[in-house]
Amino acid sequence: MKIRSAVRDTSLTLEVSDTGAGATDASAQRGRGLRLLRERLTGLYGDAATLVTRTVLDQGFTATVTLPVRRE
């Protein structure tokens, strides 16, 4: 598993990836946890936050969350 983070301009990007079995694109989009996370991000940040998932069967899964960040 790899976890990466980066702050660029006004956004924070968090990426979690693994090299596991992966999934079909359809099953990755139906997951309850991913759906709830997308709903929570929308409720908190509107269009300013995103969750993007990528999966390749037998090669792994990656989830990337981008959030707005305020610099004080």
PDB file of N, CA, C, O and CB in Angstrom:
ATOM      1  N   MET A   1       0.850  -1.163   0.000  1.00  0.00           N
ATOM      2  CA  MET A   1       0.000   0.000   0.000  1.00  0.00           C
ATOM      3  C   MET A   1       0.900   1.231   0.000  1.00  0.00           C
ATOM      4  O   MET A   1       1.946   1.261   0.649  1.00  0.00           O
ATOM      5  CB  MET A   1      -0.970  -0.005   1.219  1.00  0.00           C
ATOM      6  N   LYS A   2       0.467   2.239  -0.742  1.00  0.00           N
ATOM      7  CA  LYS A   2       1.160   3.526  -0.772  1.00  0.00           C
ATOM      8  C   LYS A   2       0.165   4.622  -0.413  1.00  0.00           C
ATOM      9  O   LYS A   2      -0.989   4.600  -0.840  1.00  0.00           O
ATOM     10  CB  LYS A   2       1.804   3.791  -2.171  1.00  0.00           C
ATOM     11  N   ILE A   3       0.631   5.568   0.368  1.00  0.00           N
ATOM     12  CA  ILE A   3      -0.163   6.743   0.717  1.00  0.00           C
ATOM     13  C   ILE A   3       0.672   7.964   0.365  1.00  0.00           C
ATOM     14  O   ILE A   3       1.825   8.085   0.779  1.00  0.00           O
ATOM     15  CB  ILE A   3      -0.577   6.743   2.243  1.00  0.00           C
ATOM     16  N   ARG A   4       0.078   8.863  -0.402  1.00  0.00           N
ATOM     17  CA  ARG A   4       0.782  10.078  -0.812  1.00  0.00           C
ATOM     18  C   ARG A   4      -0.092  11.288  -0.507  1.00  0.00           C
ATOM     19  O   ARG A   4      -1.320  11.203  -0.482  1.00  0.00           O
ATOM     20  CB  ARG A   4       1.149  10.030  -2.326  1.00  0.00           C
ATOM     21  N   SER A   5       0.570  12.405  -0.278  1.00  0.00           N
ATOM     22  CA  SER A   5      -0.169  13.658  -0.091  1.00  0.00           C
ATOM     23  C   SER A   5       0.629  14.795  -0.712  1.00  0.00           C
ATOM     24  O   SER A   5       1.856  14.742  -0.804  1.00  0.00           O
ATOM     25  CB  SER A   5      -0.442  13.935   1.423  1.00  0.00           C
ATOM     26  N   ALA A   6      -0.097  15.823  -1.135  1.00  0.00           N
ATOM     27  CA  ALA A   6       0.554  17.000  -1.706  1.00  0.00           C
ATOM     28  C   ALA A   6      -0.368  18.197  -1.554  1.00  0.00           C
ATOM     29  O   ALA A   6      -1.588  18.080  -1.671  1.00  0.00           O
ATOM     30  CB  ALA A   6       0.919  16.772  -3.198  1.00  0.00           C
ATOM     31  N   VAL A   7       0.231  19.348  -1.291  1.00  0.00           N
ATOM     32  CA  VAL A   7      -0.514  20.604  -1.251  1.00  0.00           C
ATOM     33  C   VAL A   7      -0.018  21.440  -2.419  1.00  0.00           C
ATOM     34  O   VAL A   7       1.179  21.693  -2.561  1.00  0.00           O
ATOM     35  CB  VAL A   7      -0.330  21.360   0.130  1.00  0.00           C
ATOM     36  N   ARG A   8      -0.962  21.864  -3.251  1.00  0.00           N
ATOM     37  CA  ARG A   8      -0.642  22.715  -4.396  1.00  0.00           C
ATOM     38  C   ARG A   8      -1.658  23.838  -4.438  1.00  0.00           C
ATOM     39  O   ARG A   8      -2.866  23.605  -4.468  1.00  0.00           O
ATOM     40  CB  ARG A   8      -0.639  21.905  -5.738  1.00  0.00           C
ATOM     41  N   ASP A   9      -1.154  25.048  -4.439  1.00  0.00           N
ATOM     42  CA  ASP A   9      -2.007  26.235  -4.492  1.00  0.00           C
ATOM     43  C   ASP A   9      -3.078  26.155  -3.409  1.00  0.00           C
ATOM     44  O   ASP A   9      -2.769  26.295  -2.226  1.00  0.00           O
ATOM     45  CB  ASP A   9      -2.660  26.380  -5.887  1.00  0.00           C
ATOM     46  N   THR A  10      -4.331  25.932  -3.799  1.00  0.00           N
ATOM     47  CA  THR A  10      -5.426  25.937  -2.825  1.00  0.00           C
ATOM     48  C   THR A  10      -6.051  24.559  -2.635  1.00  0.00           C
ATOM     49  O   THR A  10      -7.206  24.458  -2.221  1.00  0.00           O
ATOM     50  CB  THR A  10      -6.492  26.917  -3.256  1.00  0.00           C
ATOM     51  N   SER A  11      -5.291  23.479  -2.937  1.00  0.00           N
ATOM     52  CA  SER A  11      -5.878  22.144  -2.765  1.00  0.00           C
ATOM     53  C   SER A  11      -4.896  21.168  -2.125  1.00  0.00           C
ATOM     54  O   SER A  11      -3.680  21.264  -2.292  1.00  0.00           O
ATOM     55  CB  SER A  11      -6.342  21.597  -4.110  1.00  0.00           C
ATOM     56  N   LEU A  12      -5.468  20.238  -1.395  1.00  0.00           N
ATOM     57  CA  LEU A  12      -4.747  19.139  -0.773  1.00  0.00           C
ATOM     58  C   LEU A  12      -5.178  17.873  -1.486  1.00  0.00           C
ATOM     59  O   LEU A  12      -6.374  17.608  -1.613  1.00  0.00           O
ATOM     60  CB  LEU A  12      -5.021  19.056   0.774  1.00  0.00           C
ATOM     61  N   THR A  13      -4.222  17.091  -1.952  1.00  0.00           N
ATOM     62  CA  THR A  13      -4.526  15.832  -2.621  1.00  0.00           C
ATOM     63  C   THR A  13      -3.988  14.688  -1.777  1.00  0.00           C
ATOM     64  O   THR A  13      -2.821  14.686  -1.385  1.00  0.00           O
ATOM     65  CB  THR A  13      -3.924  15.797  -4.056  1.00  0.00           C
ATOM     66  N   LEU A  14      -4.847  13.717  -1.501  1.00  0.00           N
ATOM     67  CA  LEU A  14      -4.485  12.505  -0.774  1.00  0.00           C
ATOM     68  C   LEU A  14      -4.721  11.320  -1.703  1.00  0.00           C
ATOM     69  O   LEU A  14      -5.789  11.207  -2.306  1.00  0.00           O
ATOM     70  CB  LEU A  14      -5.311  12.362   0.559  1.00  0.00           C
ATOM     71  N   GLU A  15      -3.741  10.442  -1.823  1.00  0.00           N
ATOM     72  CA  GLU A  15      -3.880   9.285  -2.704  1.00  0.00           C
ATOM     73  C   GLU A  15      -3.494   8.025  -1.944  1.00  0.00           C
ATOM     74  O   GLU A  15      -2.436   7.962  -1.319  1.00  0.00           O
ATOM     75  CB  GLU A  15      -3.008   9.446  -3.976  1.00  0.00           C
ATOM     76  N   VAL A  16      -4.359   7.031  -2.004  1.00  0.00           N
ATOM     77  CA  VAL A  16      -4.105   5.733  -1.392  1.00  0.00           C
ATOM     78  C   VAL A  16      -4.199   4.696  -2.497  1.00  0.00           C
ATOM     79  O   VAL A  16      -5.194   4.640  -3.218  1.00  0.00           O
ATOM     80  CB  VAL A  16      -5.115   5.427  -0.222  1.00  0.00           C
ATOM     81  N   SER A  17      -3.157   3.867  -2.633  1.00  0.00           N
ATOM     82  CA  SER A  17      -3.184   2.846  -3.682  1.00  0.00           C
ATOM     83  C   SER A  17      -2.626   1.537  -3.151  1.00  0.00           C
ATOM     84  O   SER A  17      -1.826   1.509  -2.215  1.00  0.00           O
ATOM     85  CB  SER A  17      -2.387   3.306  -4.918  1.00  0.00           C
ATOM     86  N   ASP A  18      -3.069   0.456  -3.775  1.00  0.00           N
ATOM     87  CA  ASP A  18      -2.543  -0.859  -3.434  1.00  0.00           C
ATOM     88  C   ASP A  18      -2.293  -1.638  -4.718  1.00  0.00           C
ATOM     89  O   ASP A  18      -2.666  -1.203  -5.808  1.00  0.00           O
ATOM     90  CB  ASP A  18      -3.519  -1.628  -2.498  1.00  0.00           C
ATOM     91  N   THR A  19      -1.669  -2.774  -4.576  1.00  0.00           N
ATOM     92  CA  THR A  19      -1.374  -3.624  -5.730  1.00  0.00           C
ATOM     93  C   THR A  19      -2.158  -4.924  -5.649  1.00  0.00           C
ATOM     94  O   THR A  19      -1.712  -5.961  -6.139  1.00  0.00           O
ATOM     95  CB  THR A  19       0.133  -3.917  -5.818  1.00  0.00           C
ATOM     96  N   GLY A  20      -3.327  -4.860  -5.028  1.00  0.00           N
ATOM     97  CA  GLY A  20      -4.154  -6.048  -4.828  1.00  0.00           C
ATOM     98  C   GLY A  20      -4.870  -6.495  -6.083  1.00  0.00           C
ATOM     99  O   GLY A  20      -4.432  -6.233  -7.203  1.00  0.00           O
ATOM    100  N   ALA A  21      -5.973  -7.169  -5.871  1.00  0.00           N
ATOM    101  CA  ALA A  21      -6.718  -7.783  -6.965  1.00  0.00           C
ATOM    102  C   ALA A  21      -7.422  -6.777  -7.859  1.00  0.00           C
ATOM    103  O   ALA A  21      -7.784  -7.105  -8.988  1.00  0.00           O
ATOM    104  CB  ALA A  21      -7.721  -8.736  -6.415  1.00  0.00           C
ATOM    105  N   GLY A  22      -7.622  -5.554  -7.373  1.00  0.00           N
ATOM    106  CA  GLY A  22      -8.361  -4.581  -8.169  1.00  0.00           C
ATOM    107  C   GLY A  22      -9.823  -4.980  -8.237  1.00  0.00           C
ATOM    108  O   GLY A  22     -10.274  -5.854  -7.497  1.00  0.00           O
ATOM    109  N   ALA A  23     -10.553  -4.339  -9.121  1.00  0.00           N
ATOM    110  CA  ALA A  23     -11.979  -4.612  -9.274  1.00  0.00           C
ATOM    111  C   ALA A  23     -12.398  -4.177 -10.659  1.00  0.00           C
ATOM    112  O   ALA A  23     -11.656  -3.494 -11.365  1.00  0.00           O
ATOM    113  CB  ALA A  23     -12.821  -3.889  -8.184  1.00  0.00           C
ATOM    114  N   THR A  24     -13.588  -4.579 -11.037  1.00  0.00           N
ATOM    115  CA  THR A  24     -14.119  -4.038 -12.282  1.00  0.00           C
ATOM    116  C   THR A  24     -14.541  -2.602 -12.016  1.00  0.00           C
ATOM    117  O   THR A  24     -14.875  -2.270 -10.879  1.00  0.00           O
ATOM    118  CB  THR A  24     -15.319  -4.895 -12.821  1.00  0.00           C
ATOM    119  N   ASP A  25     -14.536  -1.756 -13.005  1.00  0.00           N
ATOM    120  CA  ASP A  25     -14.945  -0.364 -12.814  1.00  0.00           C
ATOM    121  C   ASP A  25     -16.342  -0.275 -12.218  1.00  0.00           C
ATOM    122  O   ASP A  25     -16.597   0.570 -11.360  1.00  0.00           O
ATOM    123  CB  ASP A  25     -14.897   0.392 -14.141  1.00  0.00           C
ATOM    124  N   ALA A  26     -17.242  -1.131 -12.660  1.00  0.00           N
ATOM    125  CA  ALA A  26     -18.623  -1.089 -12.181  1.00  0.00           C
ATOM    126  C   ALA A  26     -18.700  -1.384 -10.688  1.00  0.00           C
ATOM    127  O   ALA A  26     -19.412  -0.690  -9.962  1.00  0.00           O
ATOM    128  CB  ALA A  26     -19.484  -2.084 -12.955  1.00  0.00           C
ATOM    129  N   SER A  27     -17.986  -2.394 -10.221  1.00  0.00           N
ATOM    130  CA  SER A  27     -18.071  -2.739  -8.802  1.00  0.00           C
ATOM    131  C   SER A  27     -17.391  -1.680  -7.943  1.00  0.00           C
ATOM    132  O   SER A  27     -17.802  -1.462  -6.803  1.00  0.00           O
ATOM    133  CB  SER A  27     -17.438  -4.112  -8.544  1.00  0.00           C
ATOM    134  N   ALA A  28     -16.364  -1.019  -8.461  1.00  0.00           N
ATOM    135  CA  ALA A  28     -15.698   0.033  -7.703  1.00  0.00           C
ATOM    136  C   ALA A  28     -16.614   1.231  -7.508  1.00  0.00           C
ATOM    137  O   ALA A  28     -16.507   1.917  -6.492  1.00  0.00           O
ATOM    138  CB  ALA A  28     -14.414   0.464  -8.405  1.00  0.00           C
ATOM    139  N   GLN A  29     -17.490   1.498  -8.426  1.00  0.00           N
ATOM    140  CA  GLN A  29     -18.399   2.642  -8.327  1.00  0.00           C
ATOM    141  C   GLN A  29     -19.606   2.346  -7.447  1.00  0.00           C
ATOM    142  O   GLN A  29     -20.260   3.284  -6.992  1.00  0.00           O
ATOM    143  CB  GLN A  29     -18.865   3.055  -9.708  1.00  0.00           C
ATOM    144  N   ARG A  30     -19.929   1.080  -7.189  1.00  0.00           N
ATOM    145  CA  ARG A  30     -21.120   0.722  -6.419  1.00  0.00           C
ATOM    146  C   ARG A  30     -20.867   0.617  -4.923  1.00  0.00           C
ATOM    147  O   ARG A  30     -21.816   0.480  -4.152  1.00  0.00           O
ATOM    148  CB  ARG A  30     -21.670  -0.576  -6.916  1.00  0.00           C
ATOM    149  N   GLY A  31     -19.626   0.677  -4.501  1.00  0.00           N
ATOM    150  CA  GLY A  31     -19.317   0.468  -3.098  1.00  0.00           C
ATOM    151  C   GLY A  31     -20.021   1.472  -2.194  1.00  0.00           C
ATOM    152  O   GLY A  31     -20.055   2.666  -2.493  1.00  0.00           O
ATOM    153  N   ARG A  32     -20.575   0.993  -1.101  1.00  0.00           N
ATOM    154  CA  ARG A  32     -21.307   1.865  -0.173  1.00  0.00           C
ATOM    155  C   ARG A  32     -20.378   2.887   0.474  1.00  0.00           C
ATOM    156  O   ARG A  32     -20.730   4.060   0.591  1.00  0.00           O
ATOM    157  CB  ARG A  32     -22.000   1.030   0.913  1.00  0.00           C
ATOM    158  N   GLY A  33     -19.205   2.450   0.889  1.00  0.00           N
ATOM    159  CA  GLY A  33     -18.270   3.363   1.532  1.00  0.00           C
ATOM    160  C   GLY A  33     -17.849   4.496   0.616  1.00  0.00           C
ATOM    161  O   GLY A  33     -17.776   5.648   1.044  1.00  0.00           O
ATOM    162  N   LEU A  34     -17.569   4.178  -0.649  1.00  0.00           N
ATOM    163  CA  LEU A  34     -17.185   5.213  -1.611  1.00  0.00           C
ATOM    164  C   LEU A  34     -18.341   6.174  -1.872  1.00  0.00           C
ATOM    165  O   LEU A  34     -18.137   7.383  -1.984  1.00  0.00           O
ATOM    166  CB  LEU A  34     -16.723   4.576  -2.929  1.00  0.00           C
ATOM    167  N   ARG A  35     -19.544   5.636  -1.968  1.00  0.00           N
ATOM    168  CA  ARG A  35     -20.720   6.491  -2.187  1.00  0.00           C
ATOM    169  C   ARG A  35     -20.922   7.443  -1.017  1.00  0.00           C
ATOM    170  O   ARG A  35     -21.170   8.632  -1.214  1.00  0.00           O
ATOM    171  CB  ARG A  35     -21.983   5.634  -2.391  1.00  0.00           C
ATOM    172  N   LEU A  36     -20.816   6.917   0.204  1.00  0.00           N
ATOM    173  CA  LEU A  36     -20.986   7.756   1.389  1.00  0.00           C
ATOM    174  C   LEU A  36     -19.893   8.822   1.489  1.00  0.00           C
ATOM    175  O   LEU A  36     -20.160   9.955   1.891  1.00  0.00           O
ATOM    176  CB  LEU A  36     -20.986   6.890   2.648  1.00  0.00           C
ATOM    177  N   LEU A  37     -18.672   8.458   1.125  1.00  0.00           N
ATOM    178  CA  LEU A  37     -17.588   9.434   1.139  1.00  0.00           C
ATOM    179  C   LEU A  37     -17.839  10.548   0.126  1.00  0.00           C
ATOM    180  O   LEU A  37     -17.625  11.722   0.429  1.00  0.00           O
ATOM    181  CB  LEU A  37     -16.252   8.748   0.848  1.00  0.00           C
ATOM    182  N   ARG A  38     -18.291  10.186  -1.072  1.00  0.00           N
ATOM    183  CA  ARG A  38     -18.610  11.202  -2.080  1.00  0.00           C
ATOM    184  C   ARG A  38     -19.718  12.139  -1.582  1.00  0.00           C
ATOM    185  O   ARG A  38     -19.635  13.354  -1.759  1.00  0.00           O
ATOM    186  CB  ARG A  38     -19.037  10.530  -3.404  1.00  0.00           C
ATOM    187  N   GLU A  39     -20.747  11.568  -0.963  1.00  0.00           N
ATOM    188  CA  GLU A  39     -21.840  12.386  -0.432  1.00  0.00           C
ATOM    189  C   GLU A  39     -21.344  13.333   0.655  1.00  0.00           C
ATOM    190  O   GLU A  39     -21.739  14.498   0.692  1.00  0.00           O
ATOM    191  CB  GLU A  39     -22.955  11.493   0.120  1.00  0.00           C
ATOM    192  N   ARG A  40     -20.489  12.843   1.533  1.00  0.00           N
ATOM    193  CA  ARG A  40     -19.968  13.680   2.611  1.00  0.00           C
ATOM    194  C   ARG A  40     -19.094  14.797   2.050  1.00  0.00           C
ATOM    195  O   ARG A  40     -19.191  15.942   2.492  1.00  0.00           O
ATOM    196  CB  ARG A  40     -19.169  12.831   3.614  1.00  0.00           C
ATOM    197  N   LEU A  41     -18.237  14.471   1.075  1.00  0.00           N
ATOM    198  CA  LEU A  41     -17.402  15.503   0.459  1.00  0.00           C
ATOM    199  C   LEU A  41     -18.250  16.584  -0.205  1.00  0.00           C
ATOM    200  O   LEU A  41     -17.959  17.773  -0.081  1.00  0.00           O
ATOM    201  CB  LEU A  41     -16.457  14.876  -0.567  1.00  0.00           C
ATOM    202  N   THR A  42     -19.294  16.169  -0.906  1.00  0.00           N
ATOM    203  CA  THR A  42     -20.186  17.132  -1.558  1.00  0.00           C
ATOM    204  C   THR A  42     -20.880  18.007  -0.522  1.00  0.00           C
ATOM    205  O   THR A  42     -20.991  19.220  -0.702  1.00  0.00           O
ATOM    206  CB  THR A  42     -21.232  16.405  -2.422  1.00  0.00           C
ATOM    207  N   GLY A  43     -21.348  17.389   0.566  1.00  0.00           N
ATOM    208  CA  GLY A  43     -22.018  18.155   1.613  1.00  0.00           C
ATOM    209  C   GLY A  43     -21.098  19.163   2.285  1.00  0.00           C
ATOM    210  O   GLY A  43     -21.533  20.258   2.641  1.00  0.00           O
ATOM    211  N   LEU A  44     -19.842  18.808   2.459  1.00  0.00           N
ATOM    212  CA  LEU A  44     -18.899  19.694   3.137  1.00  0.00           C
ATOM    213  C   LEU A  44     -18.283  20.743   2.217  1.00  0.00           C
ATOM    214  O   LEU A  44     -18.092  21.890   2.621  1.00  0.00           O
ATOM    215  CB  LEU A  44     -17.806  18.882   3.763  1.00  0.00           C
ATOM    216  N   TYR A  45     -17.967  20.348   0.965  1.00  0.00           N
ATOM    217  CA  TYR A  45     -17.175  21.209   0.097  1.00  0.00           C
ATOM    218  C   TYR A  45     -17.817  21.520  -1.249  1.00  0.00           C
ATOM    219  O   TYR A  45     -17.241  22.261  -2.046  1.00  0.00           O
ATOM    220  CB  TYR A  45     -15.860  20.584  -0.133  1.00  0.00           C
ATOM    221  N   GLY A  46     -18.988  20.975  -1.516  1.00  0.00           N
ATOM    222  CA  GLY A  46     -19.617  21.195  -2.820  1.00  0.00           C
ATOM    223  C   GLY A  46     -18.747  20.674  -3.945  1.00  0.00           C
ATOM    224  O   GLY A  46     -18.185  19.583  -3.849  1.00  0.00           O
ATOM    225  N   ASP A  47     -18.634  21.447  -5.006  1.00  0.00           N
ATOM    226  CA  ASP A  47     -17.840  21.030  -6.161  1.00  0.00           C
ATOM    227  C   ASP A  47     -16.336  21.227  -5.956  1.00  0.00           C
ATOM    228  O   ASP A  47     -15.548  20.878  -6.836  1.00  0.00           O
ATOM    229  CB  ASP A  47     -18.285  21.795  -7.384  1.00  0.00           C
ATOM    230  N   ALA A  48     -15.928  21.776  -4.816  1.00  0.00           N
ATOM    231  CA  ALA A  48     -14.510  22.052  -4.578  1.00  0.00           C
ATOM    232  C   ALA A  48     -13.725  20.804  -4.181  1.00  0.00           C
ATOM    233  O   ALA A  48     -12.495  20.843  -4.151  1.00  0.00           O
ATOM    234  CB  ALA A  48     -14.366  23.102  -3.502  1.00  0.00           C
ATOM    235  N   ALA A  49     -14.406  19.700  -3.875  1.00  0.00           N
ATOM    236  CA  ALA A  49     -13.735  18.457  -3.494  1.00  0.00           C
ATOM    237  C   ALA A  49     -14.104  17.355  -4.471  1.00  0.00           C
ATOM    238  O   ALA A  49     -15.202  17.338  -5.027  1.00  0.00           O
ATOM    239  CB  ALA A  49     -14.108  18.048  -2.050  1.00  0.00           C
ATOM    240  N   THR A  50     -13.165  16.432  -4.671  1.00  0.00           N
ATOM    241  CA  THR A  50     -13.434  15.307  -5.567  1.00  0.00           C
ATOM    242  C   THR A  50     -12.889  14.014  -4.977  1.00  0.00           C
ATOM    243  O   THR A  50     -11.964  14.020  -4.165  1.00  0.00           O
ATOM    244  CB  THR A  50     -12.820  15.560  -6.956  1.00  0.00           C
ATOM    245  N   LEU A  51     -13.478  12.920  -5.400  1.00  0.00           N
ATOM    246  CA  LEU A  51     -12.981  11.580  -5.131  1.00  0.00           C
ATOM    247  C   LEU A  51     -12.924  10.870  -6.466  1.00  0.00           C
ATOM    248  O   LEU A  51     -13.947  10.697  -7.128  1.00  0.00           O
ATOM    249  CB  LEU A  51     -13.884  10.808  -4.096  1.00  0.00           C
ATOM    250  N   VAL A  52     -11.739  10.462  -6.862  1.00  0.00           N
ATOM    251  CA  VAL A  52     -11.550   9.754  -8.125  1.00  0.00           C
ATOM    252  C   VAL A  52     -10.968   8.388  -7.801  1.00  0.00           C
ATOM    253  O   VAL A  52      -9.997   8.282  -7.053  1.00  0.00           O
ATOM    254  CB  VAL A  52     -10.617  10.554  -9.107  1.00  0.00           C
ATOM    255  N   THR A  53     -11.563   7.344  -8.365  1.00  0.00           N
ATOM    256  CA  THR A  53     -11.045   5.997  -8.167  1.00  0.00           C
ATOM    257  C   THR A  53     -10.585   5.429  -9.502  1.00  0.00           C
ATOM    258  O   THR A  53     -11.174   5.687 -10.552  1.00  0.00           O
ATOM    259  CB  THR A  53     -12.113   5.083  -7.522  1.00  0.00           C
ATOM    260  N   ARG A  54      -9.520   4.652  -9.426  1.00  0.00           N
ATOM    261  CA  ARG A  54      -9.011   3.952 -10.606  1.00  0.00           C
ATOM    262  C   ARG A  54      -8.726   2.521 -10.181  1.00  0.00           C
ATOM    263  O   ARG A  54      -8.191   2.278  -9.099  1.00  0.00           O
ATOM    264  CB  ARG A  54      -7.719   4.651 -11.198  1.00  0.00           C
ATOM    265  N   THR A  55      -9.079   1.593 -11.026  1.00  0.00           N
ATOM    266  CA  THR A  55      -8.826   0.200 -10.713  1.00  0.00           C
ATOM    267  C   THR A  55      -8.485  -0.555 -11.986  1.00  0.00           C
ATOM    268  O   THR A  55      -9.018  -0.283 -13.061  1.00  0.00           O
ATOM    269  CB  THR A  55     -10.038  -0.434 -10.013  1.00  0.00           C
ATOM    270  N   VAL A  56      -7.598  -1.491 -11.832  1.00  0.00           N
ATOM    271  CA  VAL A  56      -7.237  -2.384 -12.928  1.00  0.00           C
ATOM    272  C   VAL A  56      -7.277  -3.796 -12.359  1.00  0.00           C
ATOM    273  O   VAL A  56      -6.579  -4.107 -11.395  1.00  0.00           O
ATOM    274  CB  VAL A  56      -5.813  -2.033 -13.541  1.00  0.00           C
ATOM    275  N   LEU A  57      -8.086  -4.631 -12.954  1.00  0.00           N
ATOM    276  CA  LEU A  57      -8.233  -6.007 -12.476  1.00  0.00           C
ATOM    277  C   LEU A  57      -6.867  -6.672 -12.385  1.00  0.00           C
ATOM    278  O   LEU A  57      -6.088  -6.626 -13.337  1.00  0.00           O
ATOM    279  CB  LEU A  57      -9.168  -6.817 -13.405  1.00  0.00           C
ATOM    280  N   ASP A  58      -6.579  -7.280 -11.260  1.00  0.00           N
ATOM    281  CA  ASP A  58      -5.324  -7.969 -10.961  1.00  0.00           C
ATOM    282  C   ASP A  58      -4.122  -7.037 -10.856  1.00  0.00           C
ATOM    283  O   ASP A  58      -2.984  -7.508 -10.826  1.00  0.00           O
ATOM    284  CB  ASP A  58      -5.056  -8.997 -12.014  1.00  0.00           C
ATOM    285  N   GLN A  59      -4.349  -5.723 -10.798  1.00  0.00           N
ATOM    286  CA  GLN A  59      -3.213  -4.800 -10.676  1.00  0.00           C
ATOM    287  C   GLN A  59      -3.395  -3.769  -9.572  1.00  0.00           C
ATOM    288  O   GLN A  59      -2.445  -3.054  -9.255  1.00  0.00           O
ATOM    289  CB  GLN A  59      -2.989  -4.088 -11.983  1.00  0.00           C
ATOM    290  N   GLY A  60      -4.576  -3.664  -8.974  1.00  0.00           N
ATOM    291  CA  GLY A  60      -4.719  -2.773  -7.835  1.00  0.00           C
ATOM    292  C   GLY A  60      -5.821  -1.740  -7.964  1.00  0.00           C
ATOM    293  O   GLY A  60      -6.575  -1.698  -8.937  1.00  0.00           O
ATOM    294  N   PHE A  61      -5.877  -0.908  -6.935  1.00  0.00           N
ATOM    295  CA  PHE A  61      -6.932   0.095  -6.795  1.00  0.00           C
ATOM    296  C   PHE A  61      -6.299   1.363  -6.241  1.00  0.00           C
ATOM    297  O   PHE A  61      -5.424   1.297  -5.378  1.00  0.00           O
ATOM    298  CB  PHE A  61      -8.093  -0.413  -5.866  1.00  0.00           C
ATOM    299  N   THR A  62      -6.740   2.516  -6.734  1.00  0.00           N
ATOM    300  CA  THR A  62      -6.258   3.808  -6.242  1.00  0.00           C
ATOM    301  C   THR A  62      -7.448   4.723  -6.006  1.00  0.00           C
ATOM    302  O   THR A  62      -8.346   4.822  -6.842  1.00  0.00           O
ATOM    303  CB  THR A  62      -5.258   4.455  -7.244  1.00  0.00           C
ATOM    304  N   ALA A  63      -7.447   5.385  -4.867  1.00  0.00           N
ATOM    305  CA  ALA A  63      -8.447   6.398  -4.556  1.00  0.00           C
ATOM    306  C   ALA A  63      -7.711   7.716  -4.315  1.00  0.00           C
ATOM    307  O   ALA A  63      -6.752   7.775  -3.545  1.00  0.00           O
ATOM    308  CB  ALA A  63      -9.317   5.987  -3.307  1.00  0.00           C
ATOM    309  N   THR A  64      -8.174   8.765  -4.984  1.00  0.00           N
ATOM    310  CA  THR A  64      -7.562  10.081  -4.854  1.00  0.00           C
ATOM    311  C   THR A  64      -8.624  11.078  -4.414  1.00  0.00           C
ATOM    312  O   THR A  64      -9.640  11.252  -5.087  1.00  0.00           O
ATOM    313  CB  THR A  64      -6.902  10.526  -6.189  1.00  0.00           C
ATOM    314  N   VAL A  65      -8.384  11.728  -3.285  1.00  0.00           N
ATOM    315  CA  VAL A  65      -9.287  12.738  -2.750  1.00  0.00           C
ATOM    316  C   VAL A  65      -8.588  14.086  -2.862  1.00  0.00           C
ATOM    317  O   VAL A  65      -7.435  14.236  -2.460  1.00  0.00           O
ATOM    318  CB  VAL A  65      -9.692  12.424  -1.265  1.00  0.00           C
ATOM    319  N   THR A  66      -9.301  15.064  -3.413  1.00  0.00           N
ATOM    320  CA  THR A  66      -8.775  16.424  -3.492  1.00  0.00           C
ATOM    321  C   THR A  66      -9.725  17.335  -2.707  1.00  0.00           C
ATOM    322  O   THR A  66     -10.936  17.342  -2.926  1.00  0.00           O
ATOM    323  CB  THR A  66      -8.627  16.900  -4.993  1.00  0.00           C
ATOM    324  N   LEU A  67      -9.132  18.098  -1.789  1.00  0.00           N
ATOM    325  CA  LEU A  67      -9.901  18.976  -0.906  1.00  0.00           C
ATOM    326  C   LEU A  67      -9.373  20.399  -1.013  1.00  0.00           C
ATOM    327  O   LEU A  67      -8.186  20.609  -1.263  1.00  0.00           O
ATOM    328  CB  LEU A  67      -9.836  18.480   0.561  1.00  0.00           C
ATOM    329  N   PRO A  68     -10.253  21.374  -0.825  1.00  0.00           N
ATOM    330  CA  PRO A  68      -9.767  22.751  -0.784  1.00  0.00           C
ATOM    331  C   PRO A  68      -9.010  22.976   0.531  1.00  0.00           C
ATOM    332  O   PRO A  68      -9.344  22.387   1.559  1.00  0.00           O
ATOM    333  CB  PRO A  68     -10.950  23.765  -0.927  1.00  0.00           C
ATOM    334  N   VAL A  69      -8.000  23.824   0.482  1.00  0.00           N
ATOM    335  CA  VAL A  69      -7.251  24.134   1.688  1.00  0.00           C
ATOM    336  C   VAL A  69      -7.146  25.652   1.820  1.00  0.00           C
ATOM    337  O   VAL A  69      -6.951  26.373   0.842  1.00  0.00           O
ATOM    338  CB  VAL A  69      -5.840  23.474   1.657  1.00  0.00           C
ATOM    339  N   ARG A  70      -7.280  26.106   3.056  1.00  0.00           N
ATOM    340  CA  ARG A  70      -7.133  27.531   3.329  1.00  0.00           C
ATOM    341  C   ARG A  70      -5.810  27.745   4.024  1.00  0.00           C
ATOM    342  O   ARG A  70      -5.475  27.040   4.976  1.00  0.00           O
ATOM    343  CB  ARG A  70      -8.307  28.074   4.189  1.00  0.00           C
ATOM    344  N   ARG A  71      -5.076  28.699   3.558  1.00  0.00           N
ATOM    345  CA  ARG A  71      -3.804  29.037   4.208  1.00  0.00           C
ATOM    346  C   ARG A  71      -4.024  30.262   5.071  1.00  0.00           C
ATOM    347  O   ARG A  71      -4.558  31.275   4.619  1.00  0.00           O
ATOM    348  CB  ARG A  71      -2.669  29.290   3.159  1.00  0.00           C
ATOM    349  N   GLU A  72      -3.611  30.155   6.298  1.00  0.00           N
ATOM    350  CA  GLU A  72      -3.797  31.252   7.261  1.00  0.00           C
ATOM    351  C   GLU A  72      -2.578  32.140   7.246  1.00  0.00           C
ATOM    352  O   GLU A  72      -2.522  33.126   7.981  1.00  0.00           O
ATOM    353  CB  GLU A  72      -4.055  30.713   8.692  1.00  0.00           C
TER     354      GLU A  72
END
